[in-house]
Amino acid sequence: MIRLLLSATFLLVLGCAIPAERVPLRPLPENGQVLPYAELLTRVRAQTSAANEAFYLDHWNDLEDMAKGIEQTSRFLSKAEEVPEKNRKILQEVTTDLGKSAQKLRDAAAAHDVKRTTEALQQINAKVRDLRLTDESNNLLKKG
């Protein structure tokens, strides 16, 4: 009985120590439907976070894939529905810049260039931050 309890405790501790793997985001269908802004914003934030993590771990191939995903999501964001008024004014410019920065990231990751990768990730993080929802939009999402 004690062995069973110790084994269960060990497995529980081991299970808590293993970091959860990220669920990879599937590419969006290029001829798919227009998606809501909040959904795409959540997606690009997750992709940006995963790109940062891949960079810190020197997973260059994963970083290239994340850059491709960010580039694709930026195209979808430019056509999103349910865009908050504040974001409508800046959407085209920011998504264009986001796509360009994602291309820079992809090129830098392919070259394993740490300095250019860092610069591209900084640009991407700034653009994603510019796209964030306002407090009013966040309240609407929580209610809906």
C-alpha positions as CSV (number, residue, x, y, z in Angstrom):
1,M,0.0,0.0,0.0
2,I,2.8,2.4,0.9
3,R,4.6,1.6,-2.4
4,L,1.4,2.4,-4.3
5,L,1.0,5.7,-2.5
6,L,4.7,6.6,-3.1
7,S,4.4,5.7,-6.7
8,A,1.2,7.7,-7.1
9,T,2.9,10.7,-5.4
10,F,6.0,10.4,-7.6
11,L,3.9,10.3,-10.8
12,L,1.9,13.3,-9.6
13,V,5.0,15.3,-8.9
14,L,6.5,14.2,-12.2
15,G,3.4,15.1,-14.1
16,C,3.4,18.6,-12.6
17,A,7.0,19.2,-13.5
18,I,6.6,18.4,-17.2
19,P,5.7,21.5,-19.2
20,A,2.6,21.2,-21.3
21,E,3.2,21.1,-25.0
22,R,1.7,23.8,-27.1
23,V,-1.1,22.7,-29.4
24,P,0.0,23.7,-32.9
25,L,-2.3,26.1,-34.7
26,R,-3.4,24.8,-38.0
27,P,-3.0,27.1,-41.0
28,L,-6.1,29.0,-41.9
29,P,-7.7,28.0,-45.2
30,E,-6.8,30.7,-47.8
31,N,-10.2,30.6,-49.4
32,G,-12.0,30.4,-46.1
33,Q,-14.5,32.6,-44.5
34,V,-13.9,35.9,-42.8
35,L,-13.2,35.5,-39.2
36,P,-13.9,37.7,-36.2
37,Y,-11.2,40.2,-35.2
38,A,-11.0,39.0,-31.6
39,E,-10.4,35.4,-32.7
40,L,-7.6,36.4,-35.1
41,L,-6.1,38.7,-32.5
42,T,-6.0,35.8,-30.0
43,R,-4.4,33.6,-32.7
44,V,-1.7,36.1,-33.6
45,R,-0.9,36.6,-30.0
46,A,-0.4,32.9,-29.5
47,Q,1.7,32.7,-32.6
48,T,3.9,35.5,-31.4
49,S,4.3,34.0,-28.0
50,A,5.3,30.6,-29.6
51,A,7.7,32.4,-31.9
52,N,9.4,34.1,-28.9
53,E,9.7,30.7,-27.2
54,A,11.1,29.0,-30.3
55,F,13.7,31.8,-30.6
56,Y,14.8,31.4,-27.0
57,L,15.2,27.6,-27.5
58,D,17.0,28.0,-30.9
59,H,14.3,26.1,-32.7
60,W,14.9,27.9,-36.0
61,N,12.7,25.7,-38.1
62,D,9.8,26.2,-35.7
63,L,10.5,29.9,-35.7
64,E,10.2,30.0,-39.5
65,D,6.9,28.1,-39.3
66,M,5.6,30.6,-36.7
67,A,6.7,33.5,-39.0
68,K,4.7,32.0,-41.9
69,G,1.7,31.7,-39.6
70,I,2.0,35.3,-38.4
71,E,2.2,36.4,-42.0
72,Q,-0.9,34.5,-42.9
73,T,-2.9,35.7,-39.8
74,S,-1.9,39.3,-40.7
75,R,-3.6,38.8,-44.1
76,F,-6.8,37.5,-42.4
77,L,-6.7,40.3,-39.8
78,S,-6.8,42.9,-42.6
79,K,-10.2,41.4,-43.7
80,A,-11.6,40.6,-40.3
81,E,-15.2,41.2,-39.2
82,E,-16.3,42.8,-36.0
83,V,-13.3,45.1,-35.8
84,P,-13.6,47.6,-33.0
85,E,-13.9,51.2,-34.1
86,K,-10.5,52.2,-32.6
87,N,-8.8,49.4,-34.5
88,R,-10.5,50.0,-37.9
89,K,-8.6,53.3,-38.3
90,I,-5.2,51.6,-38.1
91,L,-6.0,48.1,-39.2
92,Q,-4.7,48.2,-42.8
93,E,-1.4,49.9,-41.9
94,V,-0.7,47.7,-38.9
95,T,-1.5,44.4,-40.6
96,T,0.7,45.4,-43.6
97,D,3.6,46.2,-41.3
98,L,2.9,43.0,-39.3
99,G,3.1,40.9,-42.5
100,K,6.4,42.6,-43.5
101,S,7.9,42.0,-40.1
102,A,6.8,38.4,-40.2
103,Q,8.6,38.1,-43.6
104,K,11.7,39.6,-42.0
105,L,11.4,37.1,-39.2
106,R,11.2,34.2,-41.6
107,D,14.3,35.4,-43.5
108,A,16.2,36.0,-40.3
109,A,15.2,32.6,-38.8
110,A,16.3,30.9,-42.0
111,A,19.7,32.6,-41.7
112,H,19.9,31.9,-37.9
113,D,20.6,35.6,-37.5
114,V,20.0,36.4,-33.8
115,K,20.2,40.2,-34.2
116,R,17.8,40.4,-37.1
117,T,15.5,37.9,-35.5
118,T,15.4,40.0,-32.3
119,E,14.5,43.1,-34.3
120,A,11.8,41.4,-36.2
121,L,10.3,39.9,-33.0
122,Q,10.3,43.3,-31.4
123,Q,8.5,44.8,-34.4
124,I,5.9,42.0,-34.4
125,N,5.3,42.3,-30.6
126,A,4.8,46.1,-31.0
127,K,2.3,45.6,-33.9
128,V,0.3,43.0,-32.1
129,R,0.2,45.3,-29.1
130,D,-1.2,48.0,-31.4
131,L,-4.0,45.7,-32.5
132,R,-5.1,44.9,-28.9
133,L,-8.7,45.3,-28.0
134,T,-9.8,48.3,-26.1
135,D,-11.2,48.0,-22.6
136,E,-14.7,48.5,-24.0
137,S,-14.2,45.6,-26.5
138,N,-12.8,43.4,-23.8
139,N,-16.0,44.0,-21.7
140,L,-18.2,43.1,-24.7
141,L,-16.2,39.8,-25.2
142,K,-16.6,38.8,-21.5
143,K,-20.4,39.4,-21.7
144,G,-20.8,37.6,-25.0
